[in-house]
Amino acid sequence: MSVDAVLLESPTMRARVADQVEVLDRVRALMLLPDGVHVTTEGVAAYFGVPEQAIYSLVHDHRTELTSNGYLVVTGKRLTSLKEVCGIQSRARSLALFTRRTVLNVAMLLRDSETARQVRCYLLDAEQSQRAGQLGKELAEAVDNRAAPPDGSVDAAVARVAENVVRSVIATAVVPILNVLVEEVANNSRKLDAMNDQVGRLERIVLDDGEKAVARRRLRLMQALDEGMAEDFAEFTV
């Protein structure tokens, strides 16, 4: 499993880095509407180098999460006002809009885009750097504040910081990966159950065919008896 798959599979990790919209411009320029806030579906598709249908499908599958990060559809007077401000010529009665935060959310969900993959890598790098800096700061403060530790030793303070480092690594890397693995095991279990159902149906079909064969033989036997064909009767009863 690739490192950036953690963001693809973990809503918790996506929520953790959802504010780091500056990474979008580190990959390529994002063309906003003249209002300086929003991007259309066409603009999002162009940024990631994918067909618009890919964005429509992503919205369909993750609408609740995207909406929580700024996705909206405008209609009526609000749409009319937006068209006037942004010079939009479309006659559509509704228009889907994405904020920079929503575009970042799309980057963390879109699989078949090299641009999206680069954004995810930048996000993970930034997250790791931020945590490393925070932990380094805690370590420096613990060492400088030598008289402060309740148990009276710098070693104890360093030990606490080391413990925090381990907990942070587990929370940010190990747990999301384990969650992905658990989900994969569950998916495989569901696939096995489906295969068992298919085998059961096939067994029933085979049984039904056998019963049909018996019924056909009985019908032919009755026809032979009705026609007084003794030879056929002997043949069927051997």
C-alpha positions as CSV (number, residue, x, y, z in Angstrom):
1,M,0.0,0.0,0.0
2,S,1.4,3.4,-1.0
3,V,2.0,6.1,1.6
4,D,-0.5,8.5,0.2
5,A,-3.2,5.7,0.4
6,V,-3.5,6.7,4.1
7,L,-5.3,9.9,3.0
8,L,-7.4,8.1,0.4
9,E,-8.7,5.7,3.0
10,S,-8.8,7.6,6.3
11,P,-11.4,10.3,6.9
12,T,-9.6,11.1,10.2
13,M,-6.3,11.9,8.4
14,R,-8.1,14.0,5.8
15,A,-9.8,16.0,8.5
16,R,-6.4,16.5,10.2
17,V,-4.8,18.2,7.2
18,A,-7.9,19.8,5.7
19,D,-6.7,23.4,6.4
20,Q,-3.4,23.2,4.6
21,V,-4.8,24.6,1.3
22,E,-1.4,26.3,0.5
23,V,-0.1,23.0,-0.8
24,L,-2.4,23.3,-3.8
25,D,-0.3,26.2,-5.2
26,R,2.9,24.2,-4.6
27,V,1.8,21.7,-7.2
28,R,0.2,23.9,-9.8
29,A,-1.9,27.1,-10.1
30,L,-5.5,26.9,-9.2
31,M,-7.7,29.1,-11.3
32,L,-10.4,30.7,-9.1
33,L,-13.5,32.6,-10.4
34,P,-13.3,36.4,-10.4
35,D,-14.9,36.4,-6.9
36,G,-11.5,35.0,-5.7
37,V,-13.2,32.3,-3.6
38,H,-14.8,29.6,-5.8
39,V,-13.9,27.1,-8.5
40,T,-16.4,25.5,-10.9
41,T,-16.5,21.8,-11.6
42,E,-14.8,22.5,-14.9
43,G,-12.0,24.3,-13.1
44,V,-11.5,21.5,-10.7
45,A,-11.3,18.9,-13.5
46,A,-8.8,21.1,-15.3
47,Y,-6.6,21.4,-12.2
48,F,-6.4,17.6,-11.7
49,G,-6.3,16.8,-15.4
50,V,-9.3,14.5,-15.3
51,P,-12.7,14.5,-17.1
52,E,-15.5,16.4,-15.5
53,Q,-17.4,13.1,-15.1
54,A,-14.7,12.0,-12.6
55,I,-15.5,15.0,-10.4
56,Y,-19.2,14.4,-10.7
57,S,-18.7,10.8,-9.6
58,L,-16.5,11.9,-6.7
59,V,-19.2,14.3,-5.5
60,H,-21.8,11.6,-5.8
61,D,-19.8,9.2,-3.6
62,H,-18.5,11.8,-1.0
63,R,-21.1,14.6,-1.1
64,T,-21.4,14.9,2.7
65,E,-17.7,15.2,3.3
66,L,-17.2,17.6,0.5
67,T,-20.2,19.7,1.6
68,S,-18.6,20.0,5.1
69,N,-15.5,21.4,3.4
70,G,-17.3,24.1,1.4
71,Y,-18.9,22.4,-1.6
72,L,-22.3,23.9,-2.6
73,V,-24.7,24.3,-5.4
74,V,-26.2,27.7,-6.0
75,T,-29.5,28.5,-7.7
76,G,-32.0,31.3,-8.1
77,K,-30.9,34.9,-7.1
78,R,-27.6,33.8,-5.7
79,L,-26.7,32.2,-9.1
80,T,-27.8,35.3,-11.0
81,S,-25.7,37.5,-8.7
82,L,-22.7,35.2,-9.1
83,K,-23.0,35.2,-12.9
84,E,-23.0,39.0,-12.9
85,V,-20.0,39.2,-10.7
86,C,-18.0,36.5,-12.4
87,G,-19.2,37.1,-16.0
88,I,-20.5,33.5,-16.3
89,Q,-22.5,33.1,-19.6
90,S,-24.0,29.7,-18.8
91,R,-27.8,29.3,-18.9
92,A,-27.7,26.5,-16.4
93,R,-30.2,26.9,-13.5
94,S,-27.7,25.7,-11.0
95,L,-23.9,25.8,-10.6
96,A,-21.7,23.6,-8.4
97,L,-18.9,25.5,-6.6
98,F,-15.8,24.4,-4.8
99,T,-13.7,26.4,-2.4
100,R,-9.9,25.9,-2.0
101,R,-10.6,23.7,1.0
102,T,-13.0,21.6,-1.1
103,V,-10.5,21.3,-3.9
104,L,-7.9,20.0,-1.3
105,N,-10.6,17.5,-0.1
106,V,-11.0,16.3,-3.7
107,A,-7.2,15.8,-4.0
108,M,-7.3,13.5,-0.9
109,L,-10.1,11.4,-2.6
110,L,-9.2,11.4,-6.3
111,R,-7.2,8.3,-7.1
112,D,-6.5,8.5,-10.9
113,S,-4.7,11.9,-11.0
114,E,-1.0,12.5,-10.8
115,T,-1.7,16.0,-9.6
116,A,-3.9,14.7,-6.7
117,R,-1.1,12.2,-5.8
118,Q,1.4,15.0,-5.6
119,V,-0.9,17.1,-3.4
120,R,-1.3,14.1,-1.0
121,C,2.5,13.7,-0.8
122,Y,3.0,17.4,0.0
123,L,0.3,17.1,2.7
124,L,1.9,14.1,4.4
125,D,5.4,15.8,4.2
126,A,4.0,19.0,5.8
127,E,2.2,17.0,8.5
128,Q,5.3,15.1,9.4
129,S,7.5,18.2,9.4
130,Q,4.9,20.0,11.6
131,R,4.8,17.2,14.2
132,A,8.6,16.8,14.2
133,G,8.9,20.5,14.9
134,Q,6.4,20.4,17.7
135,L,8.1,17.4,19.3
136,G,11.5,19.1,19.0
137,K,10.1,22.1,20.7
138,E,8.7,20.0,23.6
139,L,12.0,18.3,24.0
140,A,13.9,21.6,24.1
141,E,11.5,23.0,26.7
142,A,11.8,19.9,28.8
143,V,15.6,20.1,28.8
144,D,15.7,23.9,29.5
145,N,13.2,23.6,32.3
146,R,15.4,21.2,34.3
147,A,14.1,22.2,37.8
148,A,10.5,21.8,36.8
149,P,10.0,18.0,36.4
150,P,8.0,16.7,39.4
151,D,10.3,13.7,39.9
152,G,13.4,15.9,39.8
153,S,15.2,14.6,36.7
154,V,15.9,15.7,33.2
155,D,15.9,12.0,32.1
156,A,12.3,11.7,33.2
157,A,11.3,14.7,31.2
158,V,13.1,13.3,28.1
159,A,11.4,10.0,28.7
160,R,8.0,11.7,28.7
161,V,8.8,13.4,25.4
162,A,9.9,10.2,23.9
163,E,6.7,8.6,25.0
164,N,4.8,11.4,23.3
165,V,6.8,10.8,20.1
166,V,5.8,7.1,20.1
167,R,2.1,7.9,20.7
168,S,2.2,10.5,17.9
169,V,3.7,8.1,15.4
170,I,1.1,5.5,16.3
171,A,-1.8,7.9,16.0
172,T,-0.7,9.5,12.7
173,A,0.7,6.6,10.8
174,V,0.2,3.1,12.4
175,V,-3.5,3.5,13.3
176,P,-4.7,4.8,9.9
177,I,-2.8,2.0,8.2
178,L,-4.3,-0.6,10.5
179,N,-7.8,0.8,9.8
180,V,-7.2,0.4,6.1
181,L,-6.0,-3.2,6.6
182,V,-9.1,-4.0,8.7
183,E,-11.3,-2.6,6.0
184,E,-9.5,-4.7,3.4
185,V,-10.1,-7.8,5.5
186,A,-13.7,-7.0,5.8
187,N,-14.0,-6.5,2.1
188,N,-12.4,-9.9,1.5
189,S,-14.8,-11.5,4.0
190,R,-17.7,-10.0,2.1
191,K,-16.4,-11.3,-1.2
192,L,-16.0,-14.8,0.3
193,D,-19.6,-14.7,1.5
194,A,-20.8,-13.7,-1.9
195,M,-18.8,-16.6,-3.5
196,N,-20.4,-19.0,-1.0
197,D,-23.8,-17.7,-2.0
198,Q,-23.0,-18.2,-5.7
199,V,-21.8,-21.8,-5.0
200,G,-25.1,-22.4,-3.2
201,R,-27.1,-21.1,-6.1
202,L,-25.1,-23.3,-8.5
203,E,-25.8,-26.3,-6.3
204,R,-29.5,-25.6,-6.4
205,I,-29.4,-25.2,-10.1
206,V,-27.7,-28.5,-10.5
207,L,-30.3,-30.1,-8.2
208,D,-33.1,-28.6,-10.2
209,D,-31.6,-29.9,-13.4
210,G,-31.5,-33.4,-11.9
211,E,-35.1,-33.2,-10.8
212,K,-36.1,-32.0,-14.3
213,A,-34.3,-35.1,-15.8
214,V,-36.2,-37.4,-13.5
215,A,-39.5,-35.7,-14.5
216,R,-38.7,-36.1,-18.2
217,R,-38.0,-39.8,-17.7
218,R,-41.2,-40.3,-15.8
219,L,-43.2,-38.4,-18.6
220,R,-41.7,-40.6,-21.3
221,L,-42.5,-43.7,-19.2
222,M,-46.1,-42.6,-18.9
223,Q,-46.3,-42.0,-22.6
224,A,-44.9,-45.5,-23.3
225,L,-47.5,-47.0,-21.0
226,D,-50.3,-45.1,-22.6
227,E,-49.3,-46.2,-26.0
228,G,-48.8,-49.8,-24.9
229,M,-45.1,-49.9,-25.8
230,A,-44.0,-52.8,-23.7
231,E,-40.4,-52.7,-25.0
232,D,-40.0,-49.1,-24.1
233,F,-41.4,-49.9,-20.6
234,A,-38.8,-52.7,-20.2
235,E,-36.0,-50.3,-21.3
236,F,-37.0,-47.6,-18.8
237,T,-37.3,-50.0,-15.9
238,V,-33.9,-51.7,-16.3
